[in-house]
Amino acid sequence: MTATHMTATPRQRITALHERRQALQQRARSIRAATGTPYSSEVHLLLGQSYLDPASWQELTASSGVRAAARRAQFARRYRHLLARLEAAIEQYEQNSTAQNSPGAERMP
């Protein structure tokens, strides 16, 4: 656990997860724009699985009470794992995209 994780409120942790997901999505978009390589199926799938509409993020951060706290805790555990998988998939996508587009790389017809 990071120091921020230990001192952050549950709502701040949810906001941090949202921001991390946005940063990962932007990273994937940047790779796609720079290389012209479509997302790998895993990146595409995990971006879809990790998407939450703005109202859902708002509900997670605004709700209060014991049930809401339990829901946030459960969500955070699962979502952190999902974002770790997404980050690994993006790293693999970046490596593959860079290798495909480097000088001397064989072009697929």
C-alpha positions in Angstrom: 0.0 0.0 0.0 1.2 3.5 -0.8 1.2 6.3 1.7 -1.5 8.0 -0.2 -3.7 4.9 0.0 -3.4 4.7 3.7 -4.2 8.4 4.3 -6.8 8.9 1.6 -10.5 8.8 2.4 -12.6 6.1 0.7 -14.1 8.7 -1.6 -10.6 10.0 -2.5 -9.6 6.4 -3.4 -12.5 6.1 -5.7 -11.6 9.4 -7.4 -8.0 8.2 -7.7 -9.2 5.0 -9.4 -11.3 7.0 -11.8 -8.3 9.2 -12.6 -6.0 6.2 -13.1 -8.5 4.7 -15.5 -8.7 7.9 -17.5 -4.9 8.1 -17.6 -4.6 4.5 -18.8 -7.2 5.2 -21.5 -5.3 8.3 -22.6 -2.1 6.3 -22.7 -3.7 3.7 -25.0 -5.1 6.4 -27.2 -1.7 8.0 -27.5 -0.1 4.7 -28.5 -2.8 4.1 -31.1 -2.3 7.6 -32.5 1.5 7.4 -32.6 1.7 3.9 -34.1 -1.6 3.6 -36.1 -2.0 0.2 -34.6 -5.5 -0.7 -33.5 -6.0 -1.7 -29.8 -5.3 -5.4 -29.1 -8.5 -7.3 -28.3 -7.4 -7.5 -24.6 -7.0 -3.7 -24.3 -10.3 -3.2 -26.1 -12.1 -5.7 -23.8 -10.5 -4.3 -20.6 -11.3 -0.7 -21.5 -14.9 -1.8 -22.0 -15.0 -3.7 -18.7 -13.5 -0.8 -16.8 -15.9 1.8 -18.2 -18.3 3.4 -15.7 -20.7 6.1 -16.7 -20.3 9.5 -14.9 -23.4 8.9 -12.9 -22.0 5.7 -11.4 -18.8 7.4 -10.4 -20.8 10.2 -8.8 -23.0 7.7 -6.9 -19.9 5.8 -5.6 -18.3 9.0 -4.3 -21.5 10.8 -3.0 -23.3 7.9 -1.3 -22.9 7.5 2.5 -23.7 5.0 5.1 -22.4 1.5 6.0 -23.7 -0.1 2.9 -22.2 2.5 0.7 -18.8 2.1 2.4 -18.9 -1.7 2.0 -19.9 -1.2 -1.7 -17.0 1.2 -2.2 -14.5 -1.1 -0.5 -15.6 -4.1 -2.6 -15.6 -2.0 -5.8 -12.1 -0.7 -5.1 -10.7 -4.1 -4.5 -12.1 -5.5 -7.8 -11.4 -2.3 -9.8 -7.8 -2.1 -8.7 -7.3 -5.6 -10.0 -9.0 -4.8 -13.3 -6.9 -1.7 -13.7 -3.7 -3.7 -13.1 -4.8 -6.1 -15.9 -5.5 -3.1 -18.1 -2.2 -1.5 -17.4 -0.4 -4.8 -18.2 -2.4 -5.2 -21.5 -1.5 -1.6 -22.5 2.2 -2.3 -21.8 2.0 -5.4 -24.0 0.1 -3.4 -26.7 2.7 -0.7 -26.6 5.6 -3.2 -27.0 3.9 -4.9 -29.9 2.9 -1.7 -31.6 6.4 -0.3 -31.3 8.0 -3.5 -32.6 5.6 -3.6 -35.6 6.3 0.0 -36.5 10.0 0.1 -35.9 12.4 0.4 -38.9 13.2 -3.0 -40.3 10.1 -4.7 -38.8 8.5 -7.0 -41.2 5.2 -5.7 -42.6 2.2 -8.0 -42.5 0.1 -7.9 -45.7 
